[in-house]
Amino acid sequence: MTQQHNEKATRIALIGVGRIGVGHGAALVTIPDIHLTICDVDPHRAQQVADDLATQHPGTTVNHATPDEVFAHPEHYDGIVIATPTATHEELILRCAAAKLPFFCEKPVAVDLDGTLRCIRAVQAAGIASQIGFQRRFDPAYAEARRRVHNGELGEVHRVHMMTCDQNPPPEYFVAESGGIWRDCLIHDFDILRWVTGREVDEVFAYGAVRGADYFRTHGDVDEGVALLRMDDDTLVTAHTSRNNGQGYDVRMEISGTTANATVGLEPKVPLVSVEPGVTFPDDEPWVDFIARFRHCYDIELRAFVDVVRGITPSPCPIEDALEALHIALAVGKSREEGRPVKLSEIRQH
Ligand SMILES: NC(=O)c1ccc[n+]([C@@H]2O[C@H](COP(=O)([O-])OP(=O)(O)OC[C@H]3O[C@@H](n4cnc5c(N)ncnc54)[C@H](O)[C@@H]3O)[C@@H](O)[C@H]2O)c1
């Protein structure tokens, strides 16, 4: 259970310490005046991660508890970070709302629209702060692209090409509970598209295929996908995704306007191979996964969340702001399943 060691400390419970949660723990523990409690459905894992963090960061306060122990004593905490599998988010968000605890939750909010709307309503009724983990909003290159678009430095934006491609597929247990490639993976691109362009998507069309592990088919998912999006100003967008991009982890966004282009991710570690004679770019080891590629963003977004908990800043990505990316992901999934263009107005419930 929690013990208060530092009067000034902000008391954060981190729930779920798997692939992403371990890194979130490492980011949180380096923030000054933090008292961190590690929770996991596997108590041995929680204890191991807490012990490792305390050893790696002497002088910090890290302990462990079960999620039930945390919610039994909400007065011992100032905020919750949820990094459990997507299928568990709704229950945990509803528990945060009942306990009136501000929370950060990994994307997506929930696996489906009804669950997401239940979470939004509960958060609004509780009047608590919320932040959803769209970490690209904290990346300097996406921020610069956004600035140039909003300042008119590209002229009129007509086309966007973007992608998120994993080098290796996630394990089957993750795929089973992920909500599928559009909601789990391309949802980042859908969110950042809105954030960078300031426009909304009007209609989508998508293809998907299973070209690798059979378990994607077992769970109604695909491991290769392409979506075409038409935005409300007729900007045309292509979004690619893959779970089998052998060259490396590839996240890029190319925004083309009438006077200039802005490209995110065109740097020495981009997993591209030029076959042009004499061209040596890119010349570094390619990115291998999201943890390496976005480490700096996870650190910044969690510092931002602690500032939200401390009342220093408003949330940079409140739960309501995560809804539209889910709408787009659902429209894209529906388009692939039904083999037809889908308007966003078919998905939005208002
Ligand atoms: N923002 C990003 O770039 C990014 C990247 C990867 C994953 N994610 C998201 O993070 C979440 C977790 O993904 P992951 O890859 O780390 O999953 P994971 O399966 O590797 O880890 C999940 C952890 O949560 C624990 N857990 C499961 N149910 C629990 C419960 N009810 N209470 C407490 N602990 C529980 C598991 O024991 C495990 O340690 C997912 O929602 C995923 O979409 C986001």
The ligand as a MOL file (V3000), in Angstrom:
LIG
                    3D

  0  0  0     0  0            999 V3000
M  V30 BEGIN CTAB
M  V30 COUNTS 44 48 0 0 0
M  V30 BEGIN ATOM
M  V30 1 N 0.8930 4.9040 -27.8060 0
M  V30 2 C 1.5540 3.9190 -28.3610 0
M  V30 3 O 2.4290 4.1100 -29.1890 0
M  V30 4 C 1.2620 2.5070 -27.9390 0
M  V30 5 C 2.1370 1.4790 -28.2710 0
M  V30 6 C 1.8430 0.1960 -27.8350 0
M  V30 7 C 0.7050 -0.0630 -27.1150 0
M  V30 8 N -0.1490 0.9700 -26.8320 0 CHG=1
M  V30 9 C -1.3900 0.7200 -26.0800 0
M  V30 10 O -1.0180 0.4220 -24.7490 0
M  V30 11 C -1.8970 -0.5570 -24.2180 0
M  V30 12 C -1.0570 -1.7210 -23.6940 0
M  V30 13 O -0.3490 -2.2910 -24.7530 0
M  V30 14 P 0.9490 -3.2170 -24.4870 0
M  V30 15 O 1.4930 -3.5020 -25.8320 0
M  V30 16 O 1.8320 -2.6130 -23.4660 0 CHG=-1
M  V30 17 O 0.2330 -4.5280 -23.8870 0
M  V30 18 P 0.9230 -5.7170 -23.0770 0
M  V30 19 O 0.0110 -6.8680 -23.2460 0
M  V30 20 O 2.3670 -5.8430 -23.4500 0
M  V30 21 O 0.9040 -5.2240 -21.5470 0
M  V30 22 C -0.2860 -5.0830 -20.8020 0
M  V30 23 C 0.0430 -5.2350 -19.3090 0
M  V30 24 O -1.1610 -4.9930 -18.5790 0
M  V30 25 C -1.3760 -6.0530 -17.6300 0
M  V30 26 N -2.8150 -6.1820 -17.4300 0
M  V30 27 C -3.7210 -6.8210 -18.2080 0
M  V30 28 N -4.9710 -6.6340 -17.7460 0
M  V30 29 C -4.8410 -5.8870 -16.6230 0
M  V30 30 C -5.7790 -5.3540 -15.6900 0
M  V30 31 N -7.0910 -5.5620 -15.8470 0
M  V30 32 N -5.3070 -4.6470 -14.6450 0
M  V30 33 C -3.9680 -4.4400 -14.4840 0
M  V30 34 N -3.0300 -4.8960 -15.3490 0
M  V30 35 C -3.4780 -5.6020 -16.4150 0
M  V30 36 C -0.7010 -7.2600 -18.2420 0
M  V30 37 O -0.3420 -8.2140 -17.2460 0
M  V30 38 C 0.5340 -6.6300 -18.9150 0
M  V30 39 O 1.6220 -6.5180 -18.0380 0
M  V30 40 C -2.8730 -0.9270 -25.3440 0
M  V30 41 O -4.0680 -0.2110 -25.1720 0
M  V30 42 C -2.1680 -0.4510 -26.5990 0
M  V30 43 O -3.0780 -0.0450 -27.6140 0
M  V30 44 C 0.1100 2.2360 -27.2070 0
M  V30 END ATOM
M  V30 BEGIN BOND
M  V30 1 1 1 2
M  V30 2 2 2 3
M  V30 3 1 2 4
M  V30 4 1 4 5
M  V30 5 2 4 44
M  V30 6 2 5 6
M  V30 7 1 6 7
M  V30 8 2 7 8
M  V30 9 1 8 9
M  V30 10 1 8 44
M  V30 11 1 9 10
M  V30 12 1 9 42
M  V30 13 1 10 11
M  V30 14 1 11 12
M  V30 15 1 11 40
M  V30 16 1 12 13
M  V30 17 1 13 14
M  V30 18 2 14 15
M  V30 19 1 14 16
M  V30 20 1 14 17
M  V30 21 1 17 18
M  V30 22 2 18 19
M  V30 23 1 18 20
M  V30 24 1 18 21
M  V30 25 1 21 22
M  V30 26 1 22 23
M  V30 27 1 23 24
M  V30 28 1 23 38
M  V30 29 1 24 25
M  V30 30 1 25 26
M  V30 31 1 25 36
M  V30 32 1 26 27
M  V30 33 1 26 35
M  V30 34 2 27 28
M  V30 35 1 28 29
M  V30 36 1 29 30
M  V30 37 2 29 35
M  V30 38 1 30 31
M  V30 39 2 30 32
M  V30 40 1 32 33
M  V30 41 2 33 34
M  V30 42 1 34 35
M  V30 43 1 36 37
M  V30 44 1 36 38
M  V30 45 1 38 39
M  V30 46 1 40 41
M  V30 47 1 40 42
M  V30 48 1 42 43
M  V30 END BOND
M  V30 END CTAB
M  END
